[in-house]
Amino acid sequence: MSHIEKLFGLANKVAIVTGGARGIGKCAAENMAAVGADIVIFDILDDLAAQTAQEIAAAHKVRTASFHCDVTDPEQVKASVEAAAQKMGTLDLLFNNAGIVIQVPAEDVSPEDWRKVVDVNLNGVFYMAQAFGKWLISHNKKGSIVNTASMSATIVNIPQPQASYNATKAAVRHLSKSLAVEWVQKGIRVNSISPGYIWTDLTASVREDYRNSWISQIPFGRMGDPQELAGAIIYLFSESAAYTTGCDILIDGSFTVV
């Protein structure tokens, strides 16, 4: 094994990726597999999750699995983590990525929609981190968690109204720091990434005038590609980041700088 492979490789690691059937989660899973990780996809899109897992196994010759998992259901989360550990033999890494956005003016947001965003984006992230962390602690294992926050944790997006999304992503960033401090002596590192506007199936469905406004504000003059998040994710999971916990990496094309 080369020095670079020791620093950045994920060989012999088992990684859970939530929301891994498509978009950022799928891209992260593919790149983690490319540097050696075995991959477990958690998603509510059962068929697509299974297809993604099969494609990754074929392309990268790693072990994969997929499980139906609604991250807002703590009992289902716990059962899924246990099932994944049993199937794969162990667990090492969690890319805690599942999330949603509902764009409605604050004065019109229904209690149901507010709770839905909070339940997926904040509660779901905590339930997954808690279940994964408890599994590591109970098996006396070190591990690493990377949560997906957002540049929306730092700035207020315009022109789209999304107070619930912004609030939950700010909470995810601080939750990551809080867990990092609590778990550092247990050998569990917790970090987060904060993507800017990234071109995915979800952002492609957003109103064109919104997308044009975003691009006009990005110094790069374009949206990011999911592949441009992979390096940060792999770094945070790798031995190169052995002394890094409680960190948030902004990957936003300098959007929050200007």
Backbone as numpy.savetxt, mean C-alpha at the origin, in Angstrom:
# Nx Ny Nz CAx CAy CAz Cx Cy Cz
25.24 -14.56 -4.15 24.39 -13.36 -4.15 25.27 -12.11 -4.15
24.99 -11.18 -5.05 25.79 -9.96 -5.15 25.48 -9.00 -4.01
26.34 -7.99 -3.86 26.14 -6.99 -2.82 24.82 -6.25 -3.02
24.50 -5.91 -4.26 23.26 -5.21 -4.57 22.06 -6.08 -4.23
22.14 -7.37 -4.53 21.04 -8.29 -4.22 20.84 -8.39 -2.71
21.94 -8.37 -1.95 21.82 -8.40 -0.49 21.15 -7.12 0.03
21.47 -6.00 -0.60 20.94 -4.72 -0.15 19.48 -4.54 -0.51
19.11 -4.93 -1.75 17.79 -4.59 -2.26 16.92 -5.79 -2.63
17.45 -6.99 -2.58 16.67 -8.16 -2.93 15.67 -8.54 -1.84
14.62 -9.24 -2.24 13.60 -9.71 -1.30 13.44 -11.23 -1.38
14.50 -11.92 -1.78 14.44 -13.37 -1.89 14.12 -14.00 -0.54
13.32 -15.06 -0.58 12.92 -15.82 0.62 12.01 -15.02 1.55
11.42 -13.93 1.06 10.45 -13.16 1.82 9.06 -13.41 1.26
8.07 -13.44 2.14 6.67 -13.57 1.74 5.96 -12.24 2.02
5.35 -11.69 0.98 4.73 -10.37 1.09 3.23 -10.44 0.82
2.45 -9.84 1.71 1.02 -9.63 1.46 0.86 -8.25 0.83
0.03 -8.19 -0.22 -0.28 -6.91 -0.87 -1.79 -6.74 -0.87
-2.30 -5.75 -0.12 -3.74 -5.51 -0.12 -4.10 -4.59 -1.29
-5.29 -4.82 -1.84 -5.65 -4.09 -3.05 -4.71 -4.43 -4.18
-4.24 -5.69 -4.19 -3.18 -6.08 -5.12 -3.64 -6.59 -6.46
-4.94 -6.61 -6.70 -5.45 -7.17 -7.96 -5.16 -6.27 -9.15
-5.03 -4.96 -8.91 -4.85 -4.02 -10.01 -4.14 -2.76 -9.50
-3.84 -1.86 -10.42 -3.31 -0.56 -10.07 -1.98 -0.59 -9.35
-1.81 0.28 -8.39 -0.56 0.42 -7.66 -0.20 -0.88 -6.94
-1.20 -1.54 -6.35 -0.94 -2.78 -5.65 -0.38 -3.85 -6.56
-0.98 -4.00 -7.73 -0.51 -5.00 -8.69 0.91 -4.68 -9.15
1.17 -3.42 -9.47 2.49 -3.02 -9.93 3.54 -3.28 -8.84
3.21 -2.96 -7.60 4.14 -3.21 -6.50 4.41 -4.70 -6.35
3.36 -5.51 -6.45 3.52 -6.96 -6.32 4.42 -7.50 -7.41
4.24 -7.03 -8.64 5.06 -7.49 -9.75 6.53 -7.15 -9.53
6.79 -5.95 -9.06 8.18 -5.54 -8.86 8.81 -6.22 -7.66
8.05 -6.46 -6.62 8.58 -7.20 -5.47 8.91 -8.63 -5.86
8.06 -9.22 -6.70 8.33 -10.57 -7.20 9.58 -10.59 -8.06
9.79 -9.52 -8.82 10.95 -9.45 -9.72 12.26 -9.47 -8.94
12.23 -9.04 -7.67 13.45 -9.09 -6.85 13.37 -10.21 -5.81
12.48 -11.18 -6.07 12.55 -12.43 -5.32 11.45 -12.75 -4.34
10.55 -11.80 -4.04 9.54 -12.05 -3.01 8.44 -12.98 -3.52
7.96 -13.86 -2.64 6.72 -14.59 -2.89 5.56 -13.67 -2.52
4.47 -13.76 -3.28 3.42 -12.75 -3.21 2.08 -13.35 -2.85
1.38 -12.69 -1.91 0.00 -13.04 -1.57 -0.87 -11.82 -1.84
-1.84 -11.97 -2.72 -2.75 -10.88 -3.06 -3.99 -10.96 -2.18
-4.29 -9.87 -1.47 -5.55 -9.71 -0.74 -6.41 -8.70 -1.50
-7.64 -9.07 -1.84 -8.51 -8.14 -2.56 -9.94 -8.66 -2.44
-10.91 -7.78 -2.75 -12.30 -8.23 -2.82 -12.68 -8.61 -4.24
-11.78 -8.35 -5.19 -11.99 -8.73 -6.60 -11.39 -10.10 -6.80
-12.13 -11.13 -6.45 -11.58 -12.48 -6.37 -10.96 -12.97 -7.66
-11.70 -12.88 -8.77 -11.21 -13.41 -10.04 -9.98 -12.65 -10.52
-10.02 -11.33 -10.40 -8.89 -10.52 -10.84 -7.68 -10.76 -9.96
-7.90 -10.93 -8.67 -6.79 -11.22 -7.75 -6.13 -12.54 -8.10
-6.94 -13.55 -8.38 -6.39 -14.86 -8.75 -5.61 -14.77 -10.06
-6.14 -14.01 -11.02 -5.46 -13.84 -12.30 -4.13 -13.14 -12.12
-4.12 -12.08 -11.31 -2.88 -11.35 -11.04 -1.84 -12.26 -10.40
-2.27 -13.04 -9.42 -1.34 -13.96 -8.75 -0.76 -14.97 -9.74
-1.59 -15.50 -10.61 -1.13 -16.47 -11.60 -0.14 -15.84 -12.58
-0.42 -14.63 -13.01 0.46 -13.94 -13.95 1.83 -13.67 -13.31
1.83 -13.26 -12.06 3.09 -12.97 -11.36 3.90 -14.25 -11.18
3.25 -15.34 -10.83 3.95 -16.61 -10.66 4.60 -17.05 -11.96
3.87 -16.90 -13.06 4.39 -17.33 -14.36 5.54 -16.44 -14.82
5.43 -15.14 -14.58 6.43 -14.20 -15.08 7.72 -14.22 -14.27
7.61 -14.46 -12.96 8.78 -14.29 -12.09 9.21 -15.55 -11.36
8.50 -16.65 -11.60 8.87 -17.94 -11.02 8.96 -17.88 -9.49
7.97 -17.22 -8.90 7.86 -17.17 -7.45 6.55 -17.83 -7.03
6.43 -18.12 -5.75 5.18 -18.66 -5.24 4.18 -17.52 -5.04
2.92 -17.76 -5.39 1.89 -16.75 -5.20 0.61 -17.40 -4.68
-0.25 -16.57 -4.13 -1.57 -17.00 -3.69 -2.47 -15.77 -3.68
-3.77 -16.00 -3.66 -4.72 -14.89 -3.54 -5.82 -15.29 -2.57
-6.32 -14.29 -1.83 -7.38 -14.51 -0.86 -8.39 -13.37 -0.96
-9.66 -13.72 -0.86 -10.69 -12.69 -0.70 -10.52 -12.08 0.69
-10.37 -10.78 0.75 -10.23 -10.12 2.05 -10.81 -8.73 1.99
-11.83 -8.50 2.79 -12.41 -7.18 2.99 -11.70 -6.57 4.19
-10.86 -5.57 3.94 -10.02 -5.03 5.01 -10.82 -4.32 6.08
-12.11 -4.03 5.83 -12.93 -3.36 6.84 -13.51 -4.33 7.86
-13.29 -5.61 7.65 -13.81 -6.65 8.54 -12.65 -7.25 9.33
-12.47 -6.86 10.59 -11.28 -7.29 11.35 -11.19 -8.80 11.52
-12.32 -9.48 11.64 -12.29 -10.93 11.80 -11.85 -11.59 10.49
-12.33 -11.08 9.37 -11.92 -11.61 8.08 -10.44 -11.33 7.82
-9.99 -10.16 8.22 -8.57 -9.82 8.09 -7.71 -10.80 8.87
-8.07 -11.03 10.12 -7.30 -11.96 10.97 -7.27 -13.35 10.36
-8.44 -13.82 9.89 -8.51 -15.16 9.30 -7.69 -15.24 8.02
-7.70 -14.18 7.22 -6.95 -14.17 5.97 -5.45 -14.18 6.21
-5.01 -13.41 7.20 -3.59 -13.41 7.55 -3.15 -14.79 8.01
-3.94 -15.43 8.85 -3.61 -16.78 9.32 -3.59 -17.77 8.15
-4.56 -17.65 7.25 -4.62 -18.56 6.09 -3.42 -18.36 5.18
-3.03 -17.11 4.97 -1.87 -16.82 4.13 -0.60 -17.38 4.73
-0.45 -17.22 6.05 0.74 -17.75 6.73 0.79 -19.26 6.63
-0.35 -19.89 6.78 -0.40 -21.35 6.71 -0.05 -21.84 5.30
-0.60 -21.17 4.28 -0.36 -21.60 2.91 1.08 -21.36 2.48
1.64 -20.21 2.87 2.97 -19.84 2.40 4.08 -20.29 3.34
3.72 -20.69 4.56 4.73 -21.16 5.51 5.25 -20.11 6.45
5.12 -18.85 6.07 5.57 -17.74 6.91 5.06 -16.44 6.31
5.31 -15.32 7.00 5.01 -13.99 6.51 6.16 -13.06 6.90
6.46 -12.10 6.03 7.56 -11.17 6.31 7.20 -9.71 6.05
6.44 -9.45 4.99 6.22 -8.10 4.52 4.74 -7.84 4.28
4.31 -6.60 4.52 2.93 -6.18 4.22 2.95 -4.86 3.49
2.47 -4.86 2.24 2.21 -3.60 1.53 0.73 -3.31 1.71
0.43 -2.39 2.60 -0.92 -2.10 3.09 -1.50 -1.00 2.21
-2.11 -1.39 1.09 -2.35 -0.47 0.00 -3.81 -0.20 -0.33
-4.74 -1.05 0.10 -6.14 -0.90 -0.29 -6.67 0.46 0.13
-7.40 1.12 -0.77 -7.97 2.43 -0.46 -8.99 2.84 -1.49
-9.82 3.81 -1.11 -10.85 4.33 -2.02 -10.90 5.85 -1.88
-11.56 6.50 -2.84 -11.83 7.93 -2.75 -13.25 8.18 -3.21
-13.94 9.07 -2.51 -15.26 9.54 -2.91 -15.19 11.06 -2.98
-15.43 11.60 -4.16 -15.26 13.05 -4.37 -16.63 13.73 -4.37
-16.97 14.29 -3.21 -18.24 14.98 -3.00 -17.96 16.20 -2.13
-18.57 17.35 -2.44 -18.38 18.52 -1.56 -18.70 18.18 -0.11
-17.92 18.74 0.80 -18.04 18.38 2.21 -19.45 18.57 2.76
-20.13 19.62 2.30 -21.48 19.87 2.83 -22.50 18.84 2.35
-22.12 18.06 1.32 -23.05 17.08 0.76 -22.67 15.64 1.07
-21.55 15.42 1.75 -21.12 14.05 2.04 -22.09 13.40 3.02
-22.59 12.23 2.66 -23.50 11.52 3.55 -22.69 10.84 4.66
-23.31 10.61 5.81 -22.62 9.86 6.87 -22.15 8.50 6.37
-22.93 7.87 5.50 -22.56 6.55 4.97 -21.29 6.63 4.15
-21.18 7.63 3.27 -19.98 7.77 2.45 -18.77 8.16 3.29
-18.96 9.01 4.29 -17.86 9.37 5.18 -17.32 8.13 5.89
-18.24 7.35 6.45 -17.82 6.14 7.16 -17.16 5.14 6.23
-17.64 5.05 5.00 -17.07 4.09 4.04 -15.61 4.41 3.76
-15.30 5.68 3.52 -13.92 6.07 3.24 -13.04 5.86 4.47
-13.53 6.26 5.63 -12.76 6.07 6.86 -12.55 4.59 7.13
-13.57 3.79 6.88 -13.48 2.37 7.18 -12.44 1.67 6.31
-12.39 2.01 5.01 -11.40 1.37 4.13 -10.02 1.97 4.34
-9.93 3.29 4.27 -8.63 3.95 4.21 -7.89 4.02 5.53
-8.61 4.07 6.63 -7.96 4.16 7.94 -8.15 2.90 8.76
-9.41 2.54 9.01 -9.65 1.34 9.81 -9.06 0.10 9.15
-9.25 -0.03 7.85 -8.71 -1.19 7.13 -7.21 -1.28 7.21
-6.53 -0.14 7.09 -5.07 -0.12 7.21 -4.65 -0.56 8.61
-5.37 -0.07 9.63 -5.03 -0.47 10.99 -5.31 -1.95 11.23
-6.48 -2.43 10.80 -6.81 -3.84 11.03 -5.76 -4.76 10.41
-5.33 -4.42 9.19 -4.32 -5.24 8.51 -2.99 -5.16 9.25
-2.57 -3.96 9.61 -1.29 -3.80 10.32 -1.34 -4.52 11.66
-2.46 -4.40 12.36 -2.59 -5.04 13.67 -2.50 -6.56 13.56
-3.28 -7.13 12.63 -3.28 -8.59 12.47 -1.92 -9.10 12.03
-1.29 -8.39 11.10 0.02 -8.78 10.60 1.07 -8.64 11.72
1.02 -7.51 12.43 1.97 -7.29 13.52 1.82 -8.33 14.62
0.58 -8.66 14.98 0.36 -9.67 16.02 0.87 -11.04 15.58
0.71 -11.35 14.29 1.23 -12.64 13.80 2.75 -12.67 13.93
3.42 -11.59 13.53 4.88 -11.55 13.64 5.32 -11.67 15.09
4.68 -10.91 15.97 5.07 -10.91 17.38 4.87 -12.30 17.99
3.74 -12.94 17.68 3.44 -14.25 18.26 4.39 -15.33 17.75
5.00 -15.09 16.57 5.95 -16.06 16.02 7.40 -15.60 16.17
7.59 -14.53 16.98 8.93 -14.03 17.27 9.71 -13.74 16.00
9.05 -13.07 15.04 9.65 -12.77 13.75 9.78 -11.27 13.55
10.83 -10.89 12.87 10.95 -9.52 12.41 10.16 -9.36 11.11
9.79 -8.14 10.80 9.06 -7.91 9.56 8.99 -6.44 9.23
8.30 -6.13 8.14 8.23 -4.75 7.68 6.87 -4.48 7.06
6.35 -3.29 7.34 5.07 -2.84 6.79 5.29 -1.52 6.05
4.73 -1.43 4.85 4.68 -0.16 4.12 3.22 0.16 3.86
2.76 1.27 4.41 1.39 1.73 4.21 1.33 2.75 3.08
0.26 2.73 2.32 0.07 3.73 1.27 -0.71 4.91 1.83
-0.01 6.02 2.04 -0.66 7.28 2.41 -0.91 8.04 1.10
-0.57 9.30 1.05 -0.79 10.10 -0.15 -0.20 11.48 0.06
0.12 12.17 -1.05 0.48 13.57 -0.90 -0.69 14.37 -0.32
-1.91 13.77 -0.40 -3.10 14.41 0.18 -3.02 14.46 1.69
-2.04 13.77 2.29 -1.79 13.90 3.72 -1.04 15.19 4.03
-0.47 15.81 2.98 0.37 17.00 3.15 -0.32 18.26 2.63
-1.05 18.11 1.51 -1.71 19.26 0.88 -3.20 18.97 0.71
-3.96 19.99 0.40 -5.37 19.83 0.07 -5.50 19.88 -1.44
-6.01 18.82 -2.02 -6.12 18.72 -3.47 -7.19 19.67 -4.02
-6.91 20.24 -5.18 -7.91 21.02 -5.91 -7.85 20.60 -7.38
-8.95 20.64 -8.11 -10.24 21.21 -7.72 -11.21 20.21 -7.10
-10.85 18.94 -7.00 -11.80 17.93 -6.54 -12.05 18.02 -5.04
-13.29 17.90 -4.60 -13.62 17.92 -3.17 -13.50 16.51 -2.58
-12.59 16.32 -1.64 -12.36 14.98 -1.10 -11.84 15.05 0.33
-12.56 15.75 1.17 -12.13 15.95 2.55 -11.93 14.62 3.27
-12.80 13.66 3.01 -12.69 12.37 3.71 -11.41 11.65 3.32
-11.06 11.67 2.05 -9.84 11.02 1.58 -8.61 11.69 2.19
-8.57 13.02 2.10 -7.42 13.75 2.63 -7.22 13.49 4.11
-8.32 13.50 4.86 -8.23 13.29 6.31 -7.72 11.89 6.64
-8.22 10.89 5.90 -7.79 9.52 6.20 -6.34 9.29 5.82
-5.88 9.89 4.74 -4.49 9.69 4.34 -3.53 10.38 5.30
-3.93 11.54 5.83 -3.12 12.18 6.87 -3.05 11.27 8.10
-4.17 10.63 8.41 -4.20 9.71 9.55 -3.32 8.49 9.30
-3.30 7.97 8.08 -2.46 6.82 7.76 -0.98 7.17 7.95
-0.59 8.34 7.53 0.81 8.74 7.69 1.19 8.80 9.17
0.33 9.35 9.99 0.66 9.45 11.42 0.50 8.11 12.12
-0.45 7.30 11.67 -0.56 5.94 12.21 0.72 5.17 11.95
1.28 5.32 10.77 2.53 4.63 10.43 3.64 5.01 11.39
3.75 6.29 11.69 4.77 6.75 12.61 4.52 6.22 14.03
3.25 6.19 14.42 2.91 5.70 15.75 3.24 4.22 15.91
2.87 3.42 14.91 3.18 1.99 14.95 4.69 1.76 14.89
5.39 2.59 14.13 6.84 2.45 14.03 7.49 2.57 15.40
7.05 3.53 16.19 7.63 3.73 17.52 7.23 2.59 18.47
5.98 2.18 18.40 5.52 1.10 19.29 6.22 -0.22 19.00
6.50 -0.49 17.74 6.95 -1.83 17.35 8.44 -1.93 17.04
9.17 -0.83 17.14 10.58 -0.87 16.74 11.37 -1.87 17.59
11.06 -1.97 18.87 11.79 -2.91 19.73 11.35 -4.35 19.50
10.28 -4.54 18.76 9.82 -5.89 18.43 10.33 -6.35 17.06
11.15 -5.50 16.44 11.74 -5.87 15.16 10.82 -5.67 13.97
9.80 -4.84 14.14 8.87 -4.56 13.04 9.03 -3.10 12.62
9.44 -2.90 11.39 9.57 -1.55 10.85 8.26 -1.17 10.14
7.85 0.09 10.30 6.62 0.58 9.67 6.92 1.92 9.02
6.72 1.98 7.71 6.93 3.20 6.95 5.74 3.44 6.03
5.74 4.56 5.33 4.68 4.84 4.38 5.23 5.52 3.15
4.50 5.38 2.06 4.77 6.17 0.86 3.59 7.10 0.62
3.88 8.25 0.04 2.84 9.23 -0.26 2.90 9.58 -1.74
2.19 8.80 -2.57 2.19 9.08 -4.00 1.44 10.38 -4.32
1.86 10.99 -5.42 1.09 12.08 -5.99 0.07 11.52 -6.96
-0.21 12.26 -8.02 -1.16 11.79 -9.02 -0.51 10.72 -9.89
-1.02 9.51 -9.79 -0.48 8.36 -10.49 -1.52 7.86 -11.48
-1.08 7.56 -12.71 -2.00 7.10 -13.74 -2.34 5.63 -13.52
-3.58 5.36 -13.14 -4.07 4.00 -12.94 -5.47 3.90 -13.55
-6.05 2.71 -13.50 -7.42 2.54 -13.98 -8.38 3.47 -13.25
-8.12 3.69 -11.95 -9.01 4.54 -11.16 -8.88 6.01 -11.55
-7.66 6.51 -11.66 -7.51 7.93 -12.02 -7.91 8.18 -13.47
-7.80 7.15 -14.30 -8.22 7.30 -15.70 -9.72 7.54 -15.82
-10.47 7.13 -14.79 -11.93 7.30 -14.83 -12.39 8.63 -14.24
-11.45 9.42 -13.72 -11.78 10.71 -13.13 -12.07 11.71 -14.25
-12.87 12.69 -13.95 -13.23 13.73 -14.94 -12.00 14.30 -15.62
-12.08 14.50 -16.92 -10.94 14.97 -17.70 -10.50 16.37 -17.27
-11.45 17.23 -16.91 -11.07 18.58 -16.49 -10.27 18.55 -15.19
-10.60 17.59 -14.30 -9.80 17.42 -13.10 -8.38 17.00 -13.46
-8.27 16.00 -14.33 -6.94 15.50 -14.70 -6.11 16.60 -15.36
-6.72 17.38 -16.22 -5.99 18.47 -16.87 -5.50 19.50 -15.85
-6.33 19.77 -14.85 -5.94 20.70 -13.80 -4.76 20.15 -13.01
-4.79 18.86 -12.68 -3.67 18.25 -11.95 -2.37 18.41 -12.72
-2.41 18.02 -13.99 -1.19 18.04 -14.81 -0.62 19.45 -14.91
-1.51 20.44 -14.97 -1.04 21.83 -15.07 -0.31 22.28 -13.81
-0.55 21.58 -12.70 0.08 21.95 -11.43 1.33 21.12 -11.11
1.58 20.07 -11.88 2.72 19.19 -11.60 3.95 19.70 -12.34
5.04 20.02 -11.64 6.23 20.51 -12.32 6.72 19.58 -13.44
6.56 18.27 -13.29 6.96 17.34 -14.34 6.09 17.47 -15.59
4.92 18.04 -15.44 4.02 18.19 -16.58 3.29 16.93 -16.97
3.26 15.95 -16.08 2.56 14.69 -16.35 2.25 14.00 -15.04
1.35 13.02 -15.11 1.09 12.17 -13.95 2.17 11.12 -13.85
2.31 10.54 -12.67 3.30 9.50 -12.47 2.82 8.15 -12.96
3.77 7.25 -13.14 3.48 5.87 -13.50 3.63 5.00 -12.25
2.77 3.99 -12.06 2.92 3.12 -10.89 4.32 2.54 -10.74
5.00 2.32 -11.86 6.37 1.79 -11.80 7.31 2.73 -11.05
6.97 4.01 -11.04 7.84 4.99 -10.40 7.69 5.01 -8.88
6.80 4.18 -8.36 6.68 3.99 -6.92 7.46 2.76 -6.43
7.76 1.87 -7.37 8.30 0.55 -6.99 9.63 0.64 -6.26
10.50 1.53 -6.68 11.82 1.63 -6.06 11.73 1.99 -4.59
10.85 2.91 -4.26 10.70 3.32 -2.86 10.13 2.18 -2.02
9.16 1.47 -2.58 8.55 0.35 -1.85 9.59 -0.73 -1.58
10.34 -1.11 -2.61 11.36 -2.15 -2.45 12.44 -1.70 -1.48
12.86 -0.44 -1.58 13.86 0.08 -0.63 13.38 -0.07 0.81
12.14 0.36 1.09 11.64 0.33 2.46 11.51 -1.08 3.00
11.28 -2.06 2.12 11.20 -3.46 2.55 12.58 -4.13 2.66
13.57 -3.57 2.01 14.86 -4.24 1.88 15.77 -4.01 3.07
16.88 -4.75 3.08 17.88 -4.59 4.13 18.54 -3.22 4.08
18.46 -2.55 2.94 19.02 -1.19 2.85 18.34 -0.24 3.83
17.08 -0.53 4.16 16.32 0.34 5.06 16.24 -0.24 6.47
17.24 -1.04 6.84 17.21 -1.70 8.15 17.15 -0.71 9.32
17.63 0.52 9.11 17.62 1.54 10.17 16.56 2.61 9.90
15.60 2.30 9.04 14.57 3.26 8.65 13.21 2.78 9.11
12.58 3.55 9.99 11.22 3.27 10.40 10.56 4.59 10.78
9.24 4.68 10.57 8.53 5.94 10.81 8.74 6.97 9.73
9.23 6.52 8.57 9.52 7.43 7.46 8.36 7.47 6.48
8.12 8.64 5.91 7.15 8.79 4.81 7.89 9.34 3.61
7.78 8.65 2.47 8.45 9.10 1.25 7.43 9.68 0.29
7.57 10.96 -0.01 6.72 11.64 -1.00 7.24 11.34 -2.40
6.35 10.86 -3.27 6.71 10.55 -4.66 5.65 11.22 -5.52
5.83 12.51 -5.76 4.73 13.31 -6.30 5.12 14.23 -7.45
6.30 14.01 -8.06 6.70 14.87 -9.16 6.88 16.32 -8.74
7.22 16.54 -7.47 7.42 17.87 -6.87 6.13 18.66 -6.69
4.99 18.00 -6.76 3.71 18.70 -6.63 3.64 19.48 -5.33
4.08 18.88 -4.21 3.95 19.53 -2.91 5.06 20.53 -2.64
6.01 20.66 -3.57 7.13 21.57 -3.36 6.77 23.00 -3.78
5.90 23.13 -4.77 5.62 24.46 -5.33 4.26 24.97 -4.91
